[in-house]
Amino acid sequence: MEQEIDLKEILKIIKKRWLLFVVFPLLATLISGLINFYVLKPIYESSTTLIVGRKATGLEEQFELLEDSTLDANRQLARTYGEIAKSRTVREKVIAELKLNLTADQLASKINVSLVEDTEILKIAVTDPEPQLAAEIANVMVQKFSEAVIAIKKVDSVSIVDKAVVPTTPIKPKKMLNIAIAFIGGVVSAFVFSLLLEYLDNTIENSKEAEEILGLPVLGVILDYKFDKVERRDQCPSTG
């Protein structure tokens, strides 16, 4: 019963403050649309994947065998290789190769190195407002990383699984999702603001509400009549 009453009260508040539920979502949607379409720059991502490991022996090539211990070791090493890929040495070489107007730290913010789940494959992803540049950085990073890891870890090979290609679709901003979230946020804001206004409003509108608030029965009601003002003109007796 209490839940039913609460629901009725909520519907009553929404009906009373319906204008807020129109203005707030519309404003939020409009502002979000303007920001997403005209302010935020699209960001593109290009990625390349590679495998770092020892060469297979003749016996392994013949029988296509790969011991679990070797696979686990390569997975563990892939994490180490990820740190090498993100190292300042590799980043500075990429900057020099492409003549980028970036610092090593600025380039680091564009790079994400991760291990593909349940594999020994290393993924290097680069984000940038320019799709062509994102692909170029990713491919040059693989080259400089290969040189570094072969020199540091003395590995036999670095095999590229997929080269980075120029992306055609930005990964962010997700315009429609952001606009939908803004609309929902507008509705929630309107509801919260309506509750706040209702909480601050001490006006008693009818006898039933007075009984609910005071907990006392209403003995009588004074009606409020509005009378139209009647304009009277005093007539003066005519002379002569």
C-alpha positions in Angstrom: 0.0 0.0 0.0 2.8 2.4 0.9 4.6 1.6 -2.4 1.3 2.4 -4.3 1.0 5.7 -2.4 4.7 6.5 -3.1 4.2 5.8 -6.8 1.2 8.0 -6.9 3.2 10.8 -5.2 6.0 10.4 -7.7 3.6 10.6 -10.6 2.0 13.6 -9.1 5.3 15.3 -8.8 6.2 14.5 -12.4 2.8 15.9 -13.5 3.3 19.0 -11.5 6.8 19.7 -12.7 6.4 18.3 -16.2 8.1 21.3 -17.7 11.4 20.3 -16.0 11.2 16.9 -17.6 11.0 18.6 -21.0 13.6 21.3 -20.6 16.4 19.4 -18.8 16.6 16.4 -21.2 16.4 18.7 -24.2 19.1 21.0 -23.0 21.4 18.0 -22.0 20.9 16.4 -25.4 21.5 19.6 -27.3 24.7 20.5 -25.3 26.0 16.9 -25.7 25.3 16.9 -29.4 27.1 20.2 -29.9 30.1 19.0 -27.9 30.4 15.6 -29.6 29.9 16.8 -33.2 31.7 20.2 -33.1 34.1 20.3 -30.1 35.6 16.9 -29.5 38.1 15.7 -32.0 37.7 12.1 -33.3 40.4 9.7 -32.1 41.6 6.8 -34.3 43.3 3.6 -33.2 45.6 1.4 -35.2 47.2 -1.7 -33.9 49.7 -4.4 -34.8 50.3 -7.8 -33.3 53.5 -9.8 -33.0 55.0 -12.9 -31.4 58.5 -12.9 -29.8 60.0 -16.2 -29.2 62.7 -18.7 -30.0 62.9 -20.5 -33.3 61.5 -24.0 -33.4 64.1 -26.8 -33.6 64.1 -29.2 -36.5 62.5 -31.9 -34.3 59.7 -29.5 -33.3 59.2 -28.4 -36.9 59.0 -32.1 -38.0 56.4 -33.2 -35.4 54.8 -29.7 -34.9 55.4 -29.9 -31.2 55.5 -27.0 -28.7 56.0 -27.9 -25.1 53.7 -26.2 -22.5 56.7 -25.0 -20.6 58.0 -23.1 -23.6 54.6 -21.6 -24.3 54.2 -20.4 -20.7 57.7 -19.0 -20.7 57.0 -17.1 -23.9 53.8 -15.7 -22.3 55.7 -14.5 -19.3 58.4 -13.0 -21.5 55.7 -11.2 -23.5 55.0 -9.1 -20.4 58.7 -8.1 -20.2 58.6 -7.4 -24.0 55.7 -5.1 -23.4 57.7 -3.0 -21.0 60.6 -2.9 -23.5 58.1 -1.7 -26.2 57.0 1.2 -24.0 60.5 2.1 -22.9 61.9 5.6 -23.4 64.6 4.2 -25.7 62.1 2.8 -28.2 59.8 5.9 -28.0 62.7 8.2 -28.7 63.7 6.2 -31.7 60.2 6.3 -33.1 60.1 10.1 -32.6 63.4 10.5 -34.4 62.3 8.1 -37.3 59.0 9.9 -38.0 60.3 13.4 -36.9 57.4 13.8 -34.6 56.8 17.0 -32.8 56.2 15.1 -29.5 58.1 14.3 -26.3 58.6 10.8 -25.2 56.0 11.2 -22.5 53.4 12.6 -24.9 54.0 9.6 -27.2 53.6 7.2 -24.3 50.1 8.5 -23.7 49.2 7.4 -27.2 50.6 3.9 -26.9 49.0 0.9 -25.3 50.9 -2.4 -25.2 48.9 -5.5 -24.0 49.1 -9.3 -24.1 46.3 -10.9 -26.1 44.4 -13.1 -23.6 45.4 -16.7 -23.4 48.1 -16.3 -26.1 51.7 -15.2 -26.4 50.8 -12.5 -28.9 51.7 -9.0 -28.1 49.4 -6.2 -29.3 50.7 -2.6 -29.8 47.9 -0.1 -30.2 48.4 3.6 -31.1 45.7 6.3 -30.9 45.9 9.7 -32.6 43.5 12.2 -34.2 45.2 11.5 -37.6 44.5 7.9 -38.7 47.5 7.8 -41.1 49.9 8.8 -38.3 48.5 6.3 -35.9 49.3 3.5 -38.3 52.7 4.8 -39.1 53.6 5.1 -35.4 52.4 1.5 -34.7 54.5 0.0 -37.6 57.6 2.0 -36.8 57.3 1.0 -33.1 57.3 -2.7 -34.1 60.6 -2.1 -36.1 62.3 -0.3 -33.2 61.0 -2.7 -30.7 62.3 -5.7 -32.7 65.7 -4.1 -32.8 65.7 -3.5 -29.0 64.3 -6.8 -27.9 66.8 -8.8 -30.1 69.7 -6.8 -28.7 68.5 -6.9 -25.1 67.0 -10.4 -24.8 69.0 -12.1 -27.5 65.9 -13.7 -29.0 65.9 -15.5 -32.3 62.9 -13.8 -33.9 60.1 -11.3 -33.8 57.3 -12.4 -36.0 54.6 -9.9 -37.0 51.1 -11.4 -37.1 49.3 -8.3 -38.4 50.7 -5.0 -39.6 48.9 -1.8 -38.6 46.6 -0.4 -41.2 45.0 3.0 -41.5 41.7 3.0 -39.5 38.6 4.5 -41.1 36.3 4.7 -38.1 37.2 6.6 -34.9 37.1 4.8 -31.6 35.9 7.9 -29.8 33.9 9.9 -29.1 31.0 7.5 -29.3 28.6 10.3 -30.2 25.2 8.5 -30.1 26.1 6.8 -26.8 27.2 10.0 -25.2 24.0 11.8 -26.4 21.9 8.9 -25.0 23.7 9.1 -21.7 23.2 12.9 -21.6 19.5 12.5 -22.2 19.2 10.0 -19.4 21.2 12.3 -17.2 18.8 15.1 -18.0 15.8 13.0 -17.0 17.5 12.1 -13.7 18.5 15.7 -13.1 14.9 16.8 -13.7 13.6 14.2 -11.3 16.1 15.1 -8.5 15.4 18.8 -9.0 11.7 18.2 -8.9 12.1 16.3 -5.6 14.2 19.1 -4.2 11.6 21.7 -5.1 8.8 19.6 -3.7 10.8 19.2 -0.4 11.3 23.0 -0.1 7.7 23.7 -1.0 5.8 24.1 2.3 2.5 25.1 0.6 -0.6 23.1 1.7 -2.8 22.8 -1.3 -5.9 21.1 0.0 -7.6 19.7 3.2 -6.4 16.1 2.5 -2.8 17.2 2.4 -3.3 19.2 5.6 -4.6 16.0 7.3 -1.6 14.0 6.1 0.9 16.6 7.2 -0.6 17.6 10.6 -2.2 14.3 11.5 -5.4 16.0 12.6 -8.9 16.1 11.1 -10.0 19.2 9.2 -13.0 20.7 11.0 -13.8 23.3 8.4 -12.8 24.9 5.1 -12.8 28.6 4.3 -13.5 29.1 0.7 -11.7 31.7 -1.3 -14.1 33.7 -3.4 -12.9 36.3 -5.9 -15.3 39.1 -6.6 -15.1 41.2 -9.7 -14.5 44.9 -9.0 -17.5 46.9 -10.0 -16.6 50.5 -11.0 -19.1 53.0 -9.8 -19.4 56.6 -11.0 -21.0 59.2 -8.8 -23.4 61.3 -10.7 -23.5 65.0 -9.8 -26.8 66.8 -10.1 -27.0 69.0 -13.1 -27.1 72.7 -12.6 -29.0 75.3 -14.4 
